[in-house]
C-alpha cells in the first residue's frame, strides 16, 4: 500500500504544473476551443444554461445552435499576410552540413517543411499568446557527424502549446541575460499513457506514466548540450516572462456572445412561429396550421382555449446585437474592410488608418517570428558544432491597400485635365504597380514608360499622321489601328 501511494505521489508530482500554468490553463483551454470550434466548442458547453432547463432540452439547444468561428477567421487572415512572402534564409555554415536539406523539408520528423512548421508555430502563438519550440537531437553515441547522418540522426523541431508545458524556470546571469534552467512538458499522450520530459542544464529525465495502471518508469540521460534547447515564440510580449498576449482573447468573448445570441434568435423564431396553446385536459386540438379545436358542450366559457403569445426579444434586435459584436471584432482585429461581406461606409481616411494599424500589428508579429527562428537556428548550430552566421528575414512591411478605391482614384486623376507628361506617366506607373501582380512584368512595363519618346503614328487606311506625346496616347492610337511611321 505504501509503495502504491509513493507511485501515485510521484505521478502527481510529474504531472503537476507550476503556479502560472494553473492560473492560465483554463484560459488557454478556452482559447483553443474558441479557435477549434466544432465538436470541441459544443462539448465545452459555452452556451448559457437557462434556469429549470433539463439536460435533454439543453442538449437539444447545443446541437441546434451554430458557432460562427471568428477566431479562426482572424488568425487565418493574419497568417495569410505574414506568410504571403516566404521568409528569406541564408544559413551560412549550415549549408555545408549533410542534413540541412532534410531538415528544411521535414522539420519535425512528421513531414512538415520548415515553412509549414513555422506557420503552425505562428498560429498557436496567435491563439495562446505564445508557443514553444524544442530543438532535439538523439544521443546515439556516434563519434562523427557523418556517423550520425548515416544512422539518420539529426536535429529536429518539436512545437509545444502552452497547455503541454507544465513547468519552466528562468535564471538571470551576471551579464543580465535570462536563460531557461528548468523545463518540463508533456511530450506524448496516448490514451492513459503519458510521456513527460524534464530538462535541466545537466540531465534529461523522461517519464513513462500510465495513470490507470499507476505505472511509473523514469529514464535519465546526460544533457550534452549543457543548456535547455527550447525557445518561446511570442505573439506579443506581456509583463510576465514566458507568457504572451493572445490575438483572440477578447474576440473569443465576443464570439461566445454571438453564439448565445444565435441560440436566442432560434428560440425567438420558434416561439413566434409556434406559440403555446392553453387548453383544458379534455379539449381536443391538432398541431398543424388551421387545425380544429373540439371542446365539450358543457365547458365553462371562462376556460376556452387561447394562444399564449411569446414576449421574447424582437428578432431584428437580436440581429442588430450580433451585427454590433461582429463590428467590434473587426475593430479589435483591425480587419473591418478585410472581412466585410458587403460594401462598408468607412471613409478613405478611416480605411487607411485601419490598414496602418494592421500593418503595424503584422510587422510586430513577423519580428517575433524572425527572432524565434534565429534562436532555433542558433540551437541547430550548437548541435552541429558550427559557428552561427545565419541570416533570417521575414517581411517587415505589409503594403495593404484598398485596390478598387485606389484604382478609381487614379482613373479620376488621369481625367482631371492635367496633361503634363510627367504627371500622366506617374499615374500610369501607379496603375501598373496596382494592377500587374508579377513584379518582373511590372518592371518591364514601367521601364517602357520611363523610356518613352514622343513619335508620329499613322492610320494605314487614311494615311493620317498623329503625334503620340505620351505612352497612353500611344496605346490609344494602337487600339485604333495606328502604326509607327
Secondary structure, DSSP 8 states (H G I E B T S, - for coil): -HHHHHHHHHHHHHH---HHHHHHHHHHHHHHHHHH-HHHHHHTT-S---TT--HHHHHHHHHH-----HHHHHHHHHHHHHTSS--EEE-GGGGGSTTHHHHHH-SSSSS--HHHHHHHHHHHHHHHSEEEEEEE------SSHHHHHHTT---EEEEE-TTTEEEEEEEE-TTS-EEEEEEEEEEEEETTEEEEEEEESSEEEEEEEETTTTEEEEEEEE-TTSS--EEEEESSB-SSTT-B--SSTTHHHHHHHHHHHHHHHHHHHHHHHS-EEE--TT-EE-SSTT--EE--TT--GGG--EEE------HHHHHHHHHHHHHHHHHHHT-TTTS-SS-----HHHHHHHHHHHHHHHHHHHHHHHHHHHHHHHHHHHHHT-----EEE---------HHHHHHHHHHHHTSS---HHHHHHHHHHHHHHH---HHHHHHHHHHHHT---EEEEETTT--EEEE-SHHHHHHHHHTTEEE-
